[in-house]
Amino acid sequence: MKTEIMNNLDDVLLYLKWGNISNDYFGHSRSWIYQRLNGYDGNGKPCELTDAQKETLRNALHDIADRIHAAADKI
């Protein structure tokens, strides 16, 4: 079953490099963010992003969107 975050990200999941987002914005590995987005930790126990991490992810997605818009405007 998909987490709420994964459902909300469904339209963009394939277009983002989650390893880069995890490393650049959180300082963690690709597996770390996949585990959190899918609702478990490295030991298979239930785990999700904290409210602060959700805010970081929200800001990261806004930052990436702004950079995409800027790149599109240059074309």
VMD Tcl script that builds the backbone (N, CA, C; Angstrom):
set m [mol new atoms 225]
animate dup $m
set s [atomselect $m all]
$s set {name element resname resid chain x y z} {
  {N N MET 1 A 0.833 -1.174 0.000}
  {CA C MET 1 A 0.000 0.000 0.000}
  {C C MET 1 A 0.885 1.246 0.000}
  {N N LYS 2 A 0.554 2.202 -0.839}
  {CA C LYS 2 A 1.321 3.443 -0.944}
  {C C LYS 2 A 1.048 4.362 0.242}
  {N N THR 3 A 2.105 5.076 0.633}
  {CA C THR 3 A 1.928 6.083 1.671}
  {C C THR 3 A 1.252 7.310 1.072}
  {N N GLU 4 A 0.745 8.179 1.928}
  {CA C GLU 4 A 0.102 9.410 1.467}
  {C C GLU 4 A 1.079 10.264 0.657}
  {N N ILE 5 A 2.320 10.343 1.113}
  {CA C ILE 5 A 3.326 11.133 0.393}
  {C C ILE 5 A 3.543 10.557 -1.002}
  {N N MET 6 A 3.667 9.238 -1.100}
  {CA C MET 6 A 3.875 8.618 -2.414}
  {C C MET 6 A 2.682 8.878 -3.333}
  {N N ASN 7 A 1.477 8.827 -2.799}
  {CA C ASN 7 A 0.290 9.137 -3.608}
  {C C ASN 7 A 0.341 10.569 -4.105}
  {N N ASN 8 A 0.764 11.494 -3.239}
  {CA C ASN 8 A 0.834 12.901 -3.626}
  {C C ASN 8 A 1.919 13.165 -4.661}
  {N N LEU 9 A 2.956 12.350 -4.670}
  {CA C LEU 9 A 4.074 12.537 -5.591}
  {C C LEU 9 A 3.943 11.707 -6.872}
  {N N ASP 10 A 2.874 10.961 -6.986}
  {CA C ASP 10 A 2.703 10.001 -8.082}
  {C C ASP 10 A 2.978 10.591 -9.467}
  {N N ASP 11 A 2.544 11.808 -9.718}
  {CA C ASP 11 A 2.705 12.413 -11.043}
  {C C ASP 11 A 4.147 12.764 -11.383}
  {N N VAL 12 A 5.006 12.889 -10.381}
  {CA C VAL 12 A 6.375 13.343 -10.643}
  {C C VAL 12 A 7.447 12.329 -10.263}
  {N N LEU 13 A 7.072 11.219 -9.665}
  {CA C LEU 13 A 8.052 10.253 -9.168}
  {C C LEU 13 A 9.098 9.856 -10.206}
  {N N LEU 14 A 8.666 9.600 -11.413}
  {CA C LEU 14 A 9.587 9.115 -12.443}
  {C C LEU 14 A 10.521 10.197 -12.981}
  {N N TYR 15 A 10.226 11.436 -12.711}
  {CA C TYR 15 A 10.993 12.530 -13.275}
  {C C TYR 15 A 12.062 13.071 -12.335}
  {N N LEU 16 A 12.091 12.564 -11.128}
  {CA C LEU 16 A 13.022 13.087 -10.138}
  {C C LEU 16 A 14.077 12.050 -9.782}
  {N N LYS 17 A 15.284 12.517 -9.517}
  {CA C LYS 17 A 16.363 11.650 -9.055}
  {C C LYS 17 A 16.383 11.730 -7.531}
  {N N TRP 18 A 15.742 10.756 -6.906}
  {CA C TRP 18 A 15.562 10.789 -5.468}
  {C C TRP 18 A 16.873 10.683 -4.715}
  {N N GLY 19 A 17.855 9.983 -5.288}
  {CA C GLY 19 A 19.162 9.906 -4.636}
  {C C GLY 19 A 19.802 11.269 -4.523}
  {N N ASN 20 A 19.677 12.081 -5.574}
  {CA C ASN 20 A 20.222 13.435 -5.533}
  {C C ASN 20 A 19.469 14.302 -4.529}
  {N N ILE 21 A 18.159 14.185 -4.504}
  {CA C ILE 21 A 17.361 14.957 -3.545}
  {C C ILE 21 A 17.734 14.561 -2.124}
  {N N SER 22 A 17.832 13.266 -1.868}
  {CA C SER 22 A 18.174 12.793 -0.536}
  {C C SER 22 A 19.549 13.291 -0.105}
  {N N ASN 23 A 20.517 13.197 -1.008}
  {CA C ASN 23 A 21.884 13.624 -0.694}
  {C C ASN 23 A 21.982 15.142 -0.555}
  {N N ASP 24 A 21.457 15.867 -1.526}
  {CA C ASP 24 A 21.630 17.324 -1.560}
  {C C ASP 24 A 20.816 18.068 -0.501}
  {N N TYR 25 A 19.627 17.608 -0.232}
  {CA C TYR 25 A 18.745 18.341 0.674}
  {C C TYR 25 A 18.677 17.752 2.088}
  {N N PHE 26 A 18.993 16.458 2.220}
  {CA C PHE 26 A 18.902 15.812 3.523}
  {C C PHE 26 A 20.243 15.298 4.045}
  {N N GLY 27 A 21.215 15.118 3.147}
  {CA C GLY 27 A 22.498 14.562 3.564}
  {C C GLY 27 A 22.447 13.069 3.825}
  {N N HIS 28 A 21.514 12.390 3.163}
  {CA C HIS 28 A 21.343 10.946 3.343}
  {C C HIS 28 A 21.426 10.235 1.994}
  {N N SER 29 A 21.478 8.922 2.064}
  {CA C SER 29 A 21.571 8.097 0.856}
  {C C SER 29 A 20.221 7.985 0.147}
  {N N ARG 30 A 20.284 7.473 -1.076}
  {CA C ARG 30 A 19.068 7.234 -1.848}
  {C C ARG 30 A 18.148 6.266 -1.123}
  {N N SER 31 A 18.711 5.220 -0.538}
  {CA C SER 31 A 17.871 4.236 0.151}
  {C C SER 31 A 17.141 4.859 1.335}
  {N N TRP 32 A 17.762 5.831 2.001}
  {CA C TRP 32 A 17.127 6.486 3.143}
  {C C TRP 32 A 15.814 7.137 2.728}
  {N N ILE 33 A 15.838 7.908 1.648}
  {CA C ILE 33 A 14.612 8.604 1.249}
  {C C ILE 33 A 13.569 7.630 0.708}
  {N N TYR 34 A 13.999 6.604 -0.020}
  {CA C TYR 34 A 13.036 5.610 -0.502}
  {C C TYR 34 A 12.351 4.912 0.661}
  {N N GLN 35 A 13.124 4.591 1.689}
  {CA C GLN 35 A 12.535 3.942 2.859}
  {C C GLN 35 A 11.497 4.845 3.508}
  {N N ARG 36 A 11.830 6.104 3.708}
  {CA C ARG 36 A 10.899 7.032 4.351}
  {C C ARG 36 A 9.658 7.259 3.493}
  {N N LEU 37 A 9.853 7.419 2.187}
  {CA C LEU 37 A 8.708 7.638 1.303}
  {C C LEU 37 A 7.789 6.422 1.262}
  {N N ASN 38 A 8.367 5.242 1.430}
  {CA C ASN 38 A 7.577 4.010 1.396}
  {C C ASN 38 A 7.099 3.565 2.773}
  {N N GLY 39 A 7.467 4.332 3.831}
  {CA C GLY 39 A 6.910 4.086 5.142}
  {C C GLY 39 A 7.632 3.085 6.022}
  {N N TYR 40 A 8.921 2.834 5.793}
  {CA C TYR 40 A 9.675 1.925 6.653}
  {C C TYR 40 A 11.111 2.408 6.782}
  {N N ASP 41 A 11.800 1.885 7.819}
  {CA C ASP 41 A 13.205 2.227 7.984}
  {C C ASP 41 A 14.071 1.091 7.450}
  {N N GLY 42 A 15.368 1.173 7.656}
  {CA C GLY 42 A 16.296 0.169 7.134}
  {C C GLY 42 A 16.097 -1.220 7.706}
  {N N ASN 43 A 15.394 -1.318 8.824}
  {CA C ASN 43 A 15.129 -2.615 9.444}
  {C C ASN 43 A 13.725 -3.128 9.139}
  {N N GLY 44 A 13.025 -2.426 8.256}
  {CA C GLY 44 A 11.681 -2.839 7.878}
  {C C GLY 44 A 10.605 -2.400 8.853}
  {N N LYS 45 A 10.974 -1.590 9.836}
  {CA C LYS 45 A 9.994 -1.096 10.801}
  {C C LYS 45 A 9.288 0.137 10.243}
  {N N PRO 46 A 8.036 0.348 10.629}
  {CA C PRO 46 A 7.316 1.531 10.155}
  {C C PRO 46 A 8.068 2.819 10.501}
  {N N CYS 47 A 8.158 3.701 9.534}
  {CA C CYS 47 A 8.875 4.958 9.724}
  {C C CYS 47 A 8.425 5.915 8.626}
  {N N GLU 48 A 8.341 7.179 8.967}
  {CA C GLU 48 A 7.962 8.166 7.957}
  {C C GLU 48 A 8.769 9.432 8.172}
  {N N LEU 49 A 8.650 10.334 7.245}
  {CA C LEU 49 A 9.326 11.614 7.384}
  {C C LEU 49 A 8.730 12.391 8.557}
  {N N THR 50 A 9.589 13.064 9.296}
  {CA C THR 50 A 9.107 13.938 10.362}
  {C C THR 50 A 8.482 15.176 9.722}
  {N N ASP 51 A 7.811 15.983 10.510}
  {CA C ASP 51 A 7.235 17.218 9.982}
  {C C ASP 51 A 8.327 18.130 9.420}
  {N N ALA 52 A 9.461 18.197 10.095}
  {CA C ALA 52 A 10.575 19.020 9.614}
  {C C ALA 52 A 11.117 18.476 8.295}
  {N N GLN 53 A 11.199 17.157 8.169}
  {CA C GLN 53 A 11.674 16.549 6.923}
  {C C GLN 53 A 10.667 16.745 5.802}
  {N N LYS 54 A 9.389 16.710 6.111}
  {CA C LYS 54 A 8.363 16.993 5.101}
  {C C LYS 54 A 8.510 18.422 4.591}
  {N N GLU 55 A 8.796 19.346 5.495}
  {CA C GLU 55 A 9.017 20.740 5.101}
  {C C GLU 55 A 10.260 20.863 4.225}
  {N N THR 56 A 11.317 20.123 4.558}
  {CA C THR 56 A 12.526 20.122 3.737}
  {C C THR 56 A 12.226 19.576 2.351}
  {N N LEU 57 A 11.461 18.502 2.277}
  {CA C LEU 57 A 11.087 17.928 0.984}
  {C C LEU 57 A 10.234 18.912 0.191}
  {N N ARG 58 A 9.298 19.542 0.841}
  {CA C ARG 58 A 8.441 20.548 0.181}
  {C C ARG 58 A 9.305 21.667 -0.408}
  {N N ASN 59 A 10.248 22.168 0.386}
  {CA C ASN 59 A 11.133 23.231 -0.086}
  {C C ASN 59 A 12.035 22.751 -1.217}
  {N N ALA 60 A 12.504 21.518 -1.133}
  {CA C ALA 60 A 13.342 20.954 -2.195}
  {C C ALA 60 A 12.572 20.890 -3.511}
  {N N LEU 61 A 11.328 20.433 -3.460}
  {CA C LEU 61 A 10.521 20.333 -4.672}
  {C C LEU 61 A 10.222 21.711 -5.254}
  {N N HIS 62 A 9.990 22.694 -4.391}
  {CA C HIS 62 A 9.789 24.068 -4.874}
  {C C HIS 62 A 11.070 24.598 -5.525}
  {N N ASP 63 A 12.216 24.313 -4.927}
  {CA C ASP 63 A 13.492 24.750 -5.478}
  {C C ASP 63 A 13.731 24.131 -6.853}
  {N N ILE 64 A 13.483 22.832 -6.965}
  {CA C ILE 64 A 13.660 22.136 -8.247}
  {C C ILE 64 A 12.687 22.694 -9.284}
  {N N ALA 65 A 11.452 22.935 -8.894}
  {CA C ALA 65 A 10.457 23.507 -9.813}
  {C C ALA 65 A 10.902 24.878 -10.308}
  {N N ASP 66 A 11.422 25.694 -9.395}
  {CA C ASP 66 A 11.907 27.021 -9.795}
  {C C ASP 66 A 13.052 26.904 -10.794}
  {N N ARG 67 A 13.941 25.954 -10.568}
  {CA C ARG 67 A 15.074 25.780 -11.488}
  {C C ARG 67 A 14.620 25.250 -12.841}
  {N N ILE 68 A 13.610 24.405 -12.852}
  {CA C ILE 68 A 13.047 23.904 -14.107}
  {C C ILE 68 A 12.401 25.052 -14.876}
  {N N HIS 69 A 11.636 25.882 -14.184}
  {CA C HIS 69 A 11.018 27.042 -14.830}
  {C C HIS 69 A 12.070 27.977 -15.415}
  {N N ALA 70 A 13.129 28.228 -14.675}
  {CA C ALA 70 A 14.196 29.104 -15.150}
  {C C ALA 70 A 14.869 28.522 -16.393}
  {N N ALA 71 A 15.101 27.211 -16.374}
  {CA C ALA 71 A 15.713 26.557 -17.537}
  {C C ALA 71 A 14.775 26.629 -18.747}
  {N N ALA 72 A 13.472 26.413 -18.522}
  {CA C ALA 72 A 12.498 26.474 -19.610}
  {C C ALA 72 A 12.435 27.870 -20.206}
  {N N ASP 73 A 12.532 28.889 -19.367}
  {CA C ASP 73 A 12.474 30.261 -19.847}
  {C C ASP 73 A 13.670 30.621 -20.728}
  {N N LYS 74 A 14.765 29.911 -20.567}
  {CA C LYS 74 A 15.975 30.187 -21.354}
  {C C LYS 74 A 15.919 29.562 -22.745}
  {N N ILE 75 A 14.952 28.690 -22.973}
  {CA C ILE 75 A 14.867 28.000 -24.268}
  {C C ILE 75 A 14.238 28.917 -25.299}
}
mol reanalyze $m
mol bondsrecalc $m
mol representation Tube
mol addrep $m
